[in-house]
Amino acid sequence: MSDTTIFSRRLREARLRSGLSQMALGVAAGIDESSASPRINQYERGKHHPDALTAARLARVLKVPSAYFAAEDDDLAELLALWDGLEPEQKRRLLVSVREMPSS
């Protein structure tokens, strides 16, 4: 997968984790059924990139923040994906905890 981008790798990871097919993801994100699977395939191969609105729709369907697709660091990407699933109070507690950690 050397020709793939960070976006395409993250998209594929999130789609597989969600258990959606390329067709199902595309349709759920508002892409016409006749082109949904080929378009998602092209995004995952890095051949084409979605516009910002389509990327936001893909993120919403996959239940990850849009920033997940741009995270170059794998740990940061995982943290972003986990963050999106937290309740507001859990997010607040986590932020407080991180702020109290000594800096290195």
C-alpha positions as CSV (number, residue, x, y, z in Angstrom):
1,M,0.0,0.0,0.0
2,S,2.9,2.4,-0.6
3,D,0.8,4.6,-3.0
4,T,-1.9,5.2,-0.4
5,T,-2.2,8.3,1.6
6,I,-2.8,8.7,5.3
7,F,-6.5,9.5,4.5
8,S,-6.9,6.4,2.4
9,R,-5.3,4.2,5.0
10,R,-7.4,5.6,7.8
11,L,-10.6,5.4,5.8
12,R,-10.0,1.7,5.1
13,E,-9.1,1.0,8.7
14,A,-12.3,2.8,10.0
15,R,-14.5,1.1,7.4
16,L,-13.2,-2.4,8.2
17,R,-13.5,-1.7,11.9
18,S,-17.2,-0.6,11.4
19,G,-17.9,-3.8,9.4
20,L,-19.3,-1.8,6.4
21,S,-18.8,-2.7,2.8
22,Q,-17.5,0.0,0.5
23,M,-21.0,0.1,-1.1
24,A,-22.7,0.5,2.3
25,L,-20.4,3.2,3.5
26,G,-20.7,5.2,0.3
27,V,-24.5,5.0,0.3
28,A,-24.7,5.9,4.0
29,A,-22.5,8.9,3.2
30,G,-24.8,10.1,0.5
31,I,-23.0,8.9,-2.6
32,D,-25.2,7.6,-5.4
33,E,-25.6,3.8,-5.2
34,S,-24.4,3.3,-8.7
35,S,-21.0,4.8,-7.9
36,A,-20.7,4.3,-4.1
37,S,-18.5,1.2,-4.2
38,P,-16.1,2.4,-6.9
39,R,-15.7,5.9,-5.3
40,I,-14.9,4.5,-1.9
41,N,-12.5,2.0,-3.5
42,Q,-10.7,4.9,-5.2
43,Y,-10.5,6.9,-2.0
44,E,-9.1,3.8,-0.2
45,R,-6.5,3.3,-2.9
46,G,-5.5,6.9,-2.8
47,K,-6.4,7.4,-6.4
48,H,-8.9,10.2,-5.6
49,H,-9.7,12.2,-2.5
50,P,-13.1,13.3,-1.4
51,D,-14.1,16.9,-1.0
52,A,-14.3,18.2,2.6
53,L,-18.1,17.7,2.8
54,T,-17.9,14.1,1.6
55,A,-15.0,13.4,4.1
56,A,-17.1,14.8,6.9
57,R,-20.0,12.6,5.9
58,L,-17.7,9.6,5.8
59,A,-16.4,10.4,9.3
60,R,-20.0,10.8,10.6
61,V,-21.0,7.4,9.2
62,L,-17.8,5.8,10.6
63,K,-18.2,7.5,14.0
64,V,-14.8,9.1,13.9
65,P,-13.9,12.8,13.9
66,S,-12.7,14.2,10.6
67,A,-9.3,14.8,12.2
68,Y,-8.9,11.0,12.4
69,F,-8.3,10.9,8.7
70,A,-5.4,13.3,8.9
71,A,-3.6,11.9,11.9
72,E,-0.2,10.8,10.8
73,D,0.6,9.2,14.2
74,D,-1.2,5.8,14.7
75,D,-1.6,6.4,18.5
76,L,-3.1,9.9,17.9
77,A,-5.5,8.4,15.3
78,E,-6.6,5.8,17.9
79,L,-7.0,8.4,20.6
80,L,-9.2,10.5,18.2
81,A,-11.3,7.5,17.4
82,L,-11.7,6.6,21.0
83,W,-12.4,10.3,22.0
84,D,-15.3,10.4,19.6
85,G,-17.1,7.6,21.4
86,L,-16.8,9.1,24.9
87,E,-19.6,10.8,26.7
88,P,-19.2,14.6,27.4
89,E,-18.4,14.0,31.1
90,Q,-15.8,11.3,30.2
91,K,-14.2,13.8,27.8
92,R,-14.0,16.4,30.5
93,R,-12.4,14.0,33.0
94,L,-9.9,12.8,30.5
95,L,-8.9,16.4,29.6
96,V,-8.5,17.3,33.3
97,S,-6.3,14.2,33.7
98,V,-4.1,15.0,30.8
99,R,-3.7,18.6,31.8
100,E,-2.5,17.4,35.2
101,M,0.2,15.2,33.8
102,P,3.7,16.5,34.1
103,S,5.2,17.6,30.8
104,S,8.2,15.8,29.6
